[in-house]
Amino acid sequence: MAYATAWLNGQLVGGWPYPYNSFRLDLTPYAQAGDNILAIRVDNAPESARWYPGAGIYRNTWLVTTNAVHVGYHGSYITTPTVSSEQASVQLKIEVENKGNGTQTVQVATEIFELDSTSRKASGSAVAKISSSTVTVSGGSKQSVNGSTTVTSPKLWGPAPKQTPNEYIAITTISSNGTTLDTYETPFGIRTVEYDPNKGILVNGEHVPVYGSCNHHDLGSLGAAFNYRAAERQIEMLQEMGNNALRTSHNPPAPEWLDLADRLGLMVMDEIFDTWNYAKVENDFHLIFPEWSEADLRSFIRRDRNHPSIISWSIGNELAEQSNSTGTATAKRLQDIVHEEDPTKQVTVGMNNAGANTGLAAEIDIIGLNYQGEGKGNANSGSFAAFHSKFPNKMIWSTESASTVSSRGVYLFPVTPGKSAIVGGGPGQGGDPVNNHVSAYELYAPSWAASPDKVFEQQDRHPYVAGEFVWTGWDYIGEPTPYDNSSRSSYFGIIGEFLHSHLYVPNSNSSPDLAGFKKDRFYLYQARWRPDLKMAHILPHWSWPDREGQVTPVHVFTSGDEAELFINGKSAGRQKRGQYDYRLRWDNVTYTPGEISVKAYKNGEEWATASHRTVGAATALNVTADRTTIDGDGRDLSFISVAVVDEKGDTIPQADNEITFSVASGPGEIVSTDNGDPRDPTPFPSKTRKAFSGLALAIVRAKAGSSGEIVIEAKAEGLTVGSVTVAAA
């Protein structure tokens, strides 16, 4: 909603230029009895962001009615200064606003309840109360009320899966002479966060490595308009990988997104700006930064500071002025504002070029390094050690790491023998500039970036680093590096663009509906971030009609410590991972049709297995839904996956059949389709789309207010029709 401006009944009410921030306008002076006309104009100029920013109104808009005396906008602030297993102190500041003309004396009281994670409502009896305070507020003014209480035996909020994300809700009532004027709810969590320069993040006294990802705000084929279920699904799939932290790259998220992080138990680096004083693209935030940066920053902090998921604020990313005095002065000004609004959390910034001797590095609370920590491109080492030596009392983390690129299910030969390589169009460089593909061996990255393997090694060599936020968890619209001029969406994502995958089953002997929708990289991160999960993943697929007799390297990602590879039942050797090895490689395997399988071990015991077999001709479409029951509210979604399969049910890894989706019966509609191919220019609302690497997707919702069974069909010429039924309730 860039440069949003509102009129009521033809009269200008006001607006807010930064499209990602939240704001409120008072319509009261312009309202009239009977019908009213509200008009909102937005101006999403071209070249306003380096990624797809969206257009129109893409965050929820609410009409709020209150008494003249009420809790102000973002008018509650909760902190928990002391926390133990026996008790936690809770301090609450409430801002009472009087929009009326006369002075009012009111009573302000608060009760604290446990928050039910499903209903998002107060549960049971109050666990604590803040005694009523009397405050007098003049007309047209605000007055703050401070209170405190103690919660005994508190249930702490902590990141999943090691801790539990318990939440509370403070319900504040403003009353006058026994009449309730306003009720205001503030969800919050009780927890402690420490920033240790030698260990990293400690939550509730427990060290929690940061296994994070950066993610842009769009929801793929759904566009930029926020949808709760789509965002929930993205986060759930990241958690399946072992992701426990999120960076809001590079702007304030939808507030509901933070609600999800609170509920599901993820740590958040909440970021506000991609630019400060200088442009990255012509119409970005630099145009209004001098006038609006303080107002935006204060509004952003006040909106988000009660969320227990937020462990750090980020005030910028890869700023042009990061290495000069302008950047230092700007960082100090912004960081001081954050400390005023929320002194409980430390501040970071993503530095891709600023060195350890810069003023910005000295000024900022947390050293945030984009790519330089592990070493850019082919560099054998990075800047972790220099920053740690210069600032031994500051925590360090990778605010952006890896930026590996790949096309899901596409494997190019020969494969680089190295741990990481810069993507290019030559032999062994992983790129195909003719077809705009990047090899899915997950070893290739742009010149500033690196493979996951290289990042993992540098983190292990520098164990004081708190962790990483990998670029990116999900593919997104825009920035299709390395094919910027001819593709539509990114190659960076660990999870291929907007597709659904069923839960990975490590011991499965066939591929349909198991791992195909995620990029292979998903399992490399899962092997590292979920070391107790019994899993093994093998690549590439094993259907190469043109490669018989040719060398076709086989790589295995596993949480085990060794593995044995079999080609048509014959051992190709057993390997044990070295200290800085994060995959097992059989680089001299000669392709023979049939089956490849791997048996992984851990501490000498069998751990997990995986396999691929050569597929036959395509015979059918296998259609599945991520959920077969959805709400009939017109907003809830079911993600319908389609795999092109052979007679055994195996996905055809190179299939590109044209698939047509339809609602065969019932009160449903297809919102969009996709296939995860960054090159595909087909409009997202199209009901017909080619499969990419054997897979395609349709997103379905019920018509608002309806109920009943929705039958979704997928058809392709010469293949058995597939269908699935989704119930709207």
C-alpha positions in Angstrom: 0.0 0.0 0.0 2.7 2.5 -1.0 1.8 6.1 -0.4 -1.7 5.2 0.8 -4.1 8.1 1.1 -7.6 8.0 2.4 -10.7 10.2 1.9 -14.0 9.9 3.6 -17.0 11.5 1.9 -14.7 13.4 -0.3 -12.6 14.9 2.5 -8.9 14.1 2.9 -8.3 12.1 6.1 -4.6 11.3 5.8 -2.2 8.6 4.8 1.1 6.9 5.2 3.8 6.4 2.5 5.8 3.3 3.6 3.8 0.4 2.2 4.8 -2.2 4.9 4.1 -0.3 8.1 0.8 -0.3 10.0 -1.1 3.0 10.6 -4.4 4.2 11.9 -6.5 7.2 10.8 -9.4 8.7 12.8 -12.5 8.9 10.5 -14.7 10.4 13.2 -14.5 14.1 12.1 -15.5 13.2 8.5 -18.3 10.7 9.2 -21.9 11.5 8.7 -25.2 9.8 9.5 -26.3 7.2 7.0 -24.1 6.0 4.2 -20.4 7.0 4.0 -17.9 6.6 1.1 -14.4 5.7 2.0 -11.8 5.9 -0.8 -8.2 4.7 -0.6 -5.6 5.5 -3.2 -2.3 3.7 -3.4 0.7 4.5 -5.6 3.0 1.5 -6.1 5.5 3.0 -8.5 7.8 0.8 -10.7 11.3 0.3 -9.3 10.2 0.7 -5.7 12.0 -2.4 -4.5 14.6 -4.9 -5.6 12.0 -7.7 -5.3 8.3 -7.9 -6.1 6.6 -5.4 -3.7 3.0 -6.1 -4.7 0.3 -3.6 -5.6 -3.0 -2.4 -4.2 -3.9 -3.2 -0.6 -2.0 -6.2 0.5 -2.4 -6.1 4.3 -5.6 -6.5 6.3 -7.6 -3.3 6.8 -9.9 -2.9 9.8 -12.7 -0.5 10.8 -12.4 -0.1 14.6 -15.1 1.6 16.7 -14.3 2.7 20.2 -15.5 4.9 23.0 -14.0 8.4 23.0 -11.9 7.2 25.9 -9.9 4.1 25.0 -6.5 2.4 24.9 -4.5 4.3 22.2 -3.1 2.8 19.0 -0.4 0.3 19.9 -1.1 1.6 23.4 0.2 -1.3 25.6 3.8 -2.3 26.4 4.6 -5.4 28.5 8.0 -6.4 29.8 9.0 -9.2 32.2 12.1 -7.8 34.0 12.7 -10.8 36.2 11.9 -14.4 35.4 12.5 -17.6 37.3 10.8 -21.0 37.5 9.0 -19.8 40.7 7.8 -16.4 39.5 8.0 -13.7 36.9 7.4 -10.0 37.3 5.2 -8.3 34.7 5.2 -4.6 34.0 2.5 -3.0 31.9 2.3 0.5 30.5 -1.1 1.5 29.1 -1.7 4.7 27.1 -5.2 6.0 27.6 -6.4 8.3 24.9 -9.4 10.7 25.2 -10.7 11.8 21.8 -13.6 13.7 23.3 -13.8 17.4 24.2 -14.2 17.1 28.0 -12.0 15.8 30.8 -12.7 12.2 31.9 -11.6 10.3 35.0 -11.5 6.6 34.5 -10.3 3.4 36.1 -7.8 1.1 34.4 -7.5 -2.5 35.5 -5.8 -5.6 33.9 -6.2 -9.3 34.3 -3.7 -11.8 32.9 -4.7 -15.2 31.6 -3.1 -18.1 29.8 -3.6 -17.8 26.0 -5.1 -20.8 24.3 -2.9 -21.5 21.2 -5.8 -22.7 19.1 -8.6 -20.3 19.8 -6.2 -17.4 20.6 -8.5 -16.5 23.5 -8.1 -16.3 27.3 -8.1 -19.7 28.9 -9.3 -20.5 32.5 -9.2 -18.1 35.4 -6.9 -15.1 35.7 -3.3 -16.1 36.8 -2.5 -12.5 37.9 -4.1 -9.1 38.2 -2.9 -5.5 38.1 -4.8 -3.4 40.6 -7.1 -0.7 39.3 -5.6 2.7 38.8 -7.5 6.0 38.5 -6.4 8.5 35.8 -7.7 11.8 34.6 -7.4 12.5 30.9 -8.1 15.9 29.4 -10.0 16.0 26.1 -7.8 15.6 23.1 -4.9 14.2 25.1 -3.3 11.0 26.3 -2.2 9.7 29.7 0.0 6.7 30.6 -0.8 4.3 33.4 1.9 2.0 34.8 1.2 -1.2 36.7 2.9 -4.4 37.7 2.2 -7.8 39.1 3.7 -11.3 39.5 2.9 -14.5 37.7 3.7 -17.5 39.9 5.1 -20.7 38.3 5.1 -19.1 34.9 4.9 -21.1 31.7 7.7 -19.8 29.6 7.7 -19.0 25.9 10.6 -20.7 24.1 11.5 -21.7 20.5 10.3 -25.1 19.3 11.1 -27.9 19.4 13.3 -27.9 22.4 11.1 -25.4 24.3 7.4 -24.7 24.3 5.9 -21.4 23.0 3.5 -20.7 25.9 1.7 -17.4 25.8 -0.4 -15.2 28.1 -2.9 -12.5 27.4 -3.4 -9.3 29.3 -7.0 -8.0 29.2 -7.2 -4.3 30.1 -10.5 -2.7 31.0 -11.1 1.1 31.1 -14.3 2.0 33.0 -16.0 5.0 34.5 -18.5 4.7 37.4 -18.8 1.0 36.8 -19.5 1.3 33.0 -16.9 -0.4 30.7 -15.7 2.0 28.1 -13.0 -0.1 26.4 -11.5 -3.6 26.6 -8.0 -4.1 25.1 -6.2 -7.5 24.7 -2.4 -7.8 24.6 -0.9 -11.2 23.9 2.6 -11.7 25.3 5.1 -14.3 26.5 7.3 -14.7 29.5 10.9 -15.5 28.6 14.5 -14.3 28.9 16.9 -13.6 26.0 20.7 -13.3 26.5 23.2 -12.3 23.8 26.5 -14.1 24.6 29.5 -13.2 22.5 31.0 -16.7 22.9 27.9 -18.9 22.7 25.2 -16.9 20.9 21.5 -16.7 21.8 20.3 -18.1 25.1 16.6 -18.3 25.6 15.5 -19.0 29.2 19.1 -19.7 30.0 19.4 -22.4 27.3 21.7 -22.0 24.3 19.7 -22.1 21.1 21.7 -22.2 17.9 20.0 -19.9 15.3 18.9 -22.1 12.4 17.2 -19.3 10.5 16.0 -18.2 7.1 15.3 -14.9 5.4 12.0 -14.6 3.6 10.3 -12.0 1.5 6.7 -11.1 2.0 5.0 -12.4 -1.1 3.1 -15.7 -1.1 4.1 -16.9 -4.5 1.2 -17.4 -7.0 -1.1 -15.7 -4.5 0.8 -12.5 -4.8 1.6 -10.0 -2.0 -1.8 -9.9 -0.2 -1.4 -11.6 3.1 -3.2 -14.9 3.7 -3.0 -16.6 7.1 -3.1 -20.2 5.9 -0.5 -19.7 3.2 1.9 -18.0 5.6 1.2 -20.7 8.2 2.0 -23.4 5.7 5.3 -21.7 4.7 6.4 -21.6 8.4 5.3 -25.2 9.1 7.4 -26.5 6.2 10.4 -24.5 7.3 10.0 -26.0 10.8 9.9 -29.4 9.3 13.4 -28.6 7.9 14.6 -27.6 11.4 14.3 -23.8 10.8 13.8 -22.1 14.2 14.3 -18.5 13.3 13.0 -16.0 10.7 14.3 -12.7 9.4 11.6 -10.4 7.9 13.6 -9.4 4.8 13.6 -6.5 4.4 10.6 -4.8 5.8 8.0 -5.0 8.5 5.9 -8.2 8.2 2.1 -8.5 8.4 1.3 -8.5 12.2 -0.5 -11.9 11.7 2.9 -13.3 10.5 4.4 -12.5 13.9 1.3 -14.0 15.6 2.2 -17.2 13.8 5.8 -17.0 14.9 4.6 -16.6 18.5 2.2 -19.5 18.3 4.5 -21.9 16.4 7.6 -21.0 18.4 10.1 -19.4 16.1 12.6 -16.6 16.9 12.4 -13.5 14.8 14.8 -10.8 13.6 12.3 -8.1 12.9 13.7 -5.8 10.1 12.4 -2.5 8.9 14.6 -0.9 6.2 16.4 -2.1 3.1 17.7 1.4 2.3 18.6 4.5 4.2 19.9 7.7 2.6 20.9 6.3 -0.8 18.9 4.5 -3.5 19.1 0.9 -4.5 16.4 1.4 -7.1 14.9 4.6 -8.3 11.7 4.8 -6.2 12.6 3.0 -3.0 12.5 4.3 0.6 15.5 6.6 0.2 13.2 9.2 -1.3 11.4 9.7 2.1 13.9 8.4 4.6 14.9 11.8 6.0 11.3 12.8 6.8 9.8 9.4 7.7 12.4 7.1 9.1 11.8 8.1 12.7 8.0 8.0 12.5 8.2 4.6 10.7 10.7 3.2 13.2 8.7 4.2 16.3 5.5 2.9 14.8 7.1 -0.4 13.9 8.6 -0.9 17.3 5.4 0.0 19.2 3.4 -2.4 17.0 5.7 -5.4 17.4 7.5 -5.1 20.7 5.1 -7.3 22.7 5.7 -10.4 20.5 7.8 -12.9 22.4 9.1 -14.3 19.2 11.1 -11.2 18.5 14.7 -11.5 19.8 16.3 -8.7 17.8 15.5 -5.6 15.8 17.2 -5.0 12.5 17.4 -1.4 11.3 18.9 -2.0 7.8 20.4 -4.3 5.2 23.4 -3.9 2.9 23.3 -0.1 3.1 25.3 1.9 0.6 26.7 4.1 3.4 27.6 1.2 5.7 31.4 1.9 5.6 31.3 5.7 5.9 30.5 8.3 8.6 27.0 8.9 7.2 26.2 5.3 7.9 27.6 5.4 11.4 25.6 8.5 12.3 22.4 7.1 10.8 22.9 3.8 12.6 23.4 5.6 15.9 20.2 7.7 15.4 18.1 4.7 14.5 19.5 2.5 17.2 19.0 5.2 19.9 15.3 5.3 18.8 15.0 1.6 19.2 16.6 1.6 22.6 14.1 4.3 23.7 11.1 2.4 22.5 12.3 -1.1 23.6 15.4 -1.3 25.7 15.0 -5.1 26.2 16.3 -6.3 22.8 19.5 -5.7 21.0 19.8 -4.2 17.5 21.5 -5.5 14.4 22.1 -4.6 10.8 23.1 -6.7 7.8 26.7 -5.7 6.7 27.9 -7.2 3.5 30.9 -4.9 3.0 31.6 -3.0 6.3 34.7 -4.3 7.9 35.6 -4.7 11.6 37.3 -1.3 11.7 34.2 0.7 10.5 32.2 3.0 12.7 29.0 1.1 12.0 30.5 -2.1 13.4 31.5 -0.3 16.5 28.1 1.3 17.0 25.7 -1.6 16.4 24.7 -4.0 19.3 25.0 -7.2 17.3 27.4 -7.8 14.5 25.3 -8.9 11.5 27.3 -10.3 8.6 25.9 -10.9 5.1 28.1 -13.5 3.3 31.4 -12.0 4.4 31.5 -14.1 7.6 32.0 -17.4 5.8 33.9 -15.7 2.9 32.4 -14.6 -0.4 32.6 -16.6 -3.5 35.8 -18.6 -3.8 37.4 -17.1 -0.7 38.7 -19.8 1.6 38.0 -17.8 4.8 35.9 -14.9 5.9 35.6 -12.1 8.5 34.2 -13.9 11.5 37.6 -14.0 13.3 38.4 -10.3 12.6 35.1 -9.1 14.0 35.3 -11.4 17.0 38.8 -10.2 17.8 37.8 -6.5 17.4 34.6 -6.9 19.4 35.0 -9.7 21.9 32.0 -8.5 23.9 29.5 -8.5 21.0 27.5 -11.4 19.6 28.0 -12.2 15.9 25.6 -13.9 13.6 25.1 -14.3 9.8 22.2 -12.1 8.9 22.4 -13.5 5.4 24.2 -16.7 4.4 24.6 -19.0 1.5 22.4 -17.6 -1.4 22.8 -21.0 -3.1 20.9 -21.2 -6.4 19.2 -24.2 -8.0 16.4 -25.4 -10.2 14.4 -28.1 -8.5 15.0 -31.5 -10.0 17.4 -30.3 -12.7 21.0 -31.9 -12.6 23.8 -30.7 -14.9 27.0 -32.4 -15.7 29.9 -32.5 -15.0 29.6 -31.7 -11.3 32.2 -29.5 -9.6 34.6 -31.5 -7.4 34.7 -28.6 -4.9 32.7 -27.8 -1.8 31.3 -24.6 -3.4 31.5 -23.0 -6.8 30.5 -19.8 -8.5 27.7 -20.5 -10.9 28.5 -20.0 -14.6 27.7 -21.4 -18.0 30.8 -23.4 -18.5 31.5 -27.2 -17.8 31.2 -27.9 -14.1 29.9 -24.4 -13.3 26.4 -25.6 -12.7 24.5 -23.2 -15.0 22.6 -23.6 -18.3 22.1 -20.1 -19.7 20.3 -21.5 -22.8 17.5 -23.0 -20.7 17.9 -20.9 -17.6 18.6 -23.7 -15.2 21.0 -24.1 -12.3 22.0 -27.6 -11.2 20.3 -29.0 -8.2 23.5 -30.6 -6.8 23.3 -27.6 -4.4 26.9 -26.6 -4.8 26.6 -23.4 -6.9 26.1 -19.8 -5.9 26.7 -16.2 -7.2 30.0 -14.5 -6.8 29.2 -13.1 -3.4 27.8 -16.3 -2.0 28.5 -19.9 -1.2 27.1 -23.4 -0.9 25.6 -24.6 2.4 28.6 -26.9 2.9 31.0 -24.0 3.0 28.8 -22.0 5.3 28.5 -24.9 7.7 32.3 -25.4 7.8 33.0 -21.8 8.6 30.4 -21.8 11.4 31.9 -24.9 12.9 35.4 -23.5 12.7 34.0 -20.4 14.6 31.7 -21.8 17.2 31.1 -18.4 18.9 28.9 -17.4 15.9 25.3 -17.5 17.0 24.0 -19.0 13.8 22.6 -18.0 10.4 19.7 -16.7 8.4 20.0 -18.4 5.1 19.0 -16.7 1.9 16.2 -17.8 1.4 13.8 -20.3 3.0 11.3 -19.9 0.1 11.7 -18.9 -3.5 10.0 -15.6 -4.2 8.8 -13.4 -7.1 11.7 -11.3 -8.5 15.5 -11.3 -8.2 15.9 -14.4 -10.5 19.7 -14.5 -10.2 21.6 -15.6 -12.3 19.1 -15.1 -15.1 17.8 -11.7 -14.1 16.6 -10.7 -17.6 14.7 -13.7 -18.6 13.2 -15.5 -15.5 10.4 -14.4 -13.2 11.2 -15.7 -9.8 14.2 -16.6 -7.6 16.4 -19.6 -7.6 17.6 -18.9 -4.0 14.9 -20.7 -2.1 15.5 -23.9 -0.2 11.8 -24.8 -0.8 10.9 -24.5 -4.5 8.5 -21.8 -5.3 5.2 -22.1 -3.6 4.9 -25.9 -3.8 3.5 -28.3 -1.2 5.3 -31.4 0.0 4.1 -34.2 2.2 6.1 -35.1 5.3 9.4 -36.7 4.3 9.5 -40.4 5.1 13.2 -41.5 5.3 12.6 -45.2 4.7 10.4 -44.8 1.7 11.4 -46.8 -1.4 9.7 -44.5 -3.9 9.5 -40.8 -4.5 5.9 -39.7 -5.2 4.5 -37.2 -2.8 7.5 -37.5 -0.4 10.4 -35.3 -1.4 9.7 -34.1 -4.9 8.3 -30.6 -4.1 11.2 -29.5 -2.0 14.6 -28.8 -3.4 17.3 -31.2 -2.5 18.9 -28.5 -0.4 16.0 -28.9 2.1 17.4 -32.2 3.2 21.0 -30.9 3.5 19.7 -28.3 6.0 17.5 -30.9 7.7 20.4 -33.2 8.1 22.3 -30.5 10.0 19.5 -28.7 11.8 17.7 -31.9 12.9 20.5 -34.3 13.8 18.2 -36.6 15.8 15.8 -37.1 12.9 16.5 -40.4 11.2 16.7 -39.3 7.6 18.7 -39.9 4.4 18.2 -38.3 1.0 19.8 -39.3 -2.2 20.4 -37.4 -5.4 20.0 -37.2 -8.4 17.0 -39.1 -9.6 17.8 -42.3 -11.5 16.1 -41.9 -14.9 18.7 -40.9 -17.5 17.9 -42.5 -20.8 20.7 -40.5 -22.5 23.4 -41.1 -19.8 23.8 -44.9 -19.8 27.5 -45.7 -19.3 28.4 -42.1 -18.3 29.7 -40.8 -15.0 26.7 -39.6 -12.9 27.8 -38.5 -9.4 25.6 -39.6 -6.5 25.4 -37.4 -3.3 23.7 -38.3 0.0 22.5 -36.0 2.7 21.9 -37.7 6.0 21.9 -37.0 9.7 23.9 -40.2 10.1 27.7 -40.2 10.2 28.3 -42.7 7.4 26.5 -44.5 4.6 26.8 -47.2 2.0 25.6 -46.7 -1.6 24.2 -49.6 -3.7 23.7 -49.7 -7.5 21.3 -52.3 -8.4 22.0 -54.1 -5.2 25.8 -54.0 -5.5 27.8 -51.9 -3.1 29.5 -48.8 -4.5 31.4 -48.3 -1.2 30.8 -47.2 2.4 31.9 -43.7 3.4 32.3 -41.9 6.8 31.8 -38.2 7.1 34.9 -36.2 8.0 34.8 -33.3 10.5 33.9 -30.7 7.9 32.0 -32.9 5.5 28.2 -32.3 5.3 27.4 -34.6 2.4 28.7 -38.0 1.2 29.8 -38.1 -2.4 30.3 -40.9 -4.9 31.5 -38.9 -7.8 32.6 -41.7 -10.1 29.3 -43.7 -10.3 28.5 -44.8 -13.9 24.8 -44.6 -14.7 23.0 -48.0 -15.2 19.2 -48.1 -15.2 17.6 -49.8 -12.2 17.8 -48.7 -8.6 20.2 -46.7 -6.4 19.8 -47.0 -2.7 21.7 -45.8 0.4 21.8 -47.2 3.9 22.9 -44.6 6.5 24.5 -45.4 9.9 25.0 -43.5 13.1 27.4 -44.6 15.8 27.7 -47.9 13.9 24.0 -48.6 14.0 21.6 -48.6 10.9 20.0 -45.2 10.9 18.0 -44.5 7.7 17.5 -45.6 4.0 16.5 -43.9 0.8 16.4 -45.0 -2.9 15.5 -44.0 -6.4 14.6 -46.3 -9.3 14.4 -45.8 -13.0 10.8 -44.8 -14.0 8.7 -46.1 -16.8 6.4 -44.2 -19.2 3.9 -41.7 -17.7 0.5 -43.2 -17.2 -1.5 -41.1 -14.7 -1.8 -38.0 -12.5 -1.5 -38.5 -8.8 -3.5 -35.7 -7.0 -3.2 -35.0 -3.3 -4.2 -32.2 -0.9 -2.2 -30.8 2.0 -5.6 -30.7 3.9 -8.8 -32.3 3.0 -10.9 -30.2 5.2 -10.9 -26.3 5.1 -13.1 -23.6 6.5 -15.8 -22.3 4.1 -14.9 -18.7 4.8 -13.5 -17.9 1.4 -10.0 -17.4 2.9 -8.8 -20.8 4.0 -6.9 -22.7 1.4 -6.0 -26.2 0.3 -2.8 -26.8 -1.7 -3.4 -29.4 -4.4 -0.3 -31.2 -5.5 -0.1 -33.1 -8.8 2.6 -35.6 -9.8 3.0 -37.2 -13.2 3.6 -40.8 -12.4 4.3 -44.2 -14.1 2.4 -47.4 -13.5 4.2 -48.0 -10.3 3.3 -44.6 -8.9 6.8 -43.1 -9.2 7.0 -39.5 -10.2 8.5 -38.9 -13.7 11.3 -36.6 -12.8 11.6 -34.8 -16.2 7.9 -34.7 -17.1 6.5 -31.4 -18.4 3.0 -32.5 -19.4 0.4 -29.7 -19.7 -2.1 -30.1 -16.9 -5.5 -28.5 -16.7 -7.1 -28.1 -13.3 -10.9 -27.7 -12.7 -13.4 -27.9 -9.9 -15.5 -30.8 -11.1 -18.2 -30.3 -8.4 -18.9 -28.5 -5.2 -18.6 -24.9 -3.8 -15.0 -24.3 -4.6 -12.8 -22.3 -6.9 -9.2 -22.4 -8.0 -7.3 -19.3 -6.9 -4.0 -19.9 -8.7 -1.7 -22.5 -10.1 2.1 -22.9 -10.2 4.9 -25.4 -10.9 8.0 -23.9 -9.2 9.7 -23.2 -12.5 11.3 -19.7 -12.3 11.2 -19.4 -16.0 7.5 -20.0 -16.5 5.7 -16.8 -17.5 2.2 -18.4 -17.4 -0.1 -16.1 -15.5 -0.8 -17.4 -12.0 -4.6 -17.4 -12.3 -4.3 -19.8 -15.4 -6.0 -23.1 -14.9 -3.7 -24.8 -17.3 0.0 -25.2 -16.5 2.9 -27.5 -17.5 4.4 -29.7 -14.9 8.0 -28.9 -13.9 10.2 -31.8 -13.0 7.1 -33.9 -12.8 5.1 -31.6 -10.5 2.4 -28.9 -10.5 0.2 -27.2 -8.0 -3.3 -25.6 -7.7 -4.5 -23.6 -4.7 -8.2 -24.0 -3.9 -10.6 -22.2 -1.6 -14.3 -22.5 -0.8 -16.7 -19.9 -1.9 -17.4 -17.6 1.1 -20.2 -18.9 3.3 -20.4 -22.3 1.7 -20.1 -25.9 2.8 -19.9 -29.2 1.1 -17.5 -31.4 -0.8 -15.3 -29.9 -3.4 -13.9 -32.2 -6.1 -10.8 -31.0 -7.9 -9.7 -32.7 -11.1 -6.4 -32.6 -13.0 -6.2 -33.7 -16.6 -3.4 -34.2 -19.1 -3.5 -35.7 -22.6 -3.0 -39.4 -22.6 -2.9 -39.8 -18.8 -5.4 -41.1 -16.4 -7.3 -38.3 -14.8 -6.5 -37.6 -11.1 -8.9 -36.1 -8.5 -9.1 -35.3 -4.8 -12.0 -34.2 -2.6 -11.8 -31.4 -0.1 -14.6 -30.7 2.4 -15.5 -27.1 3.2 -17.1 -26.8 6.6 
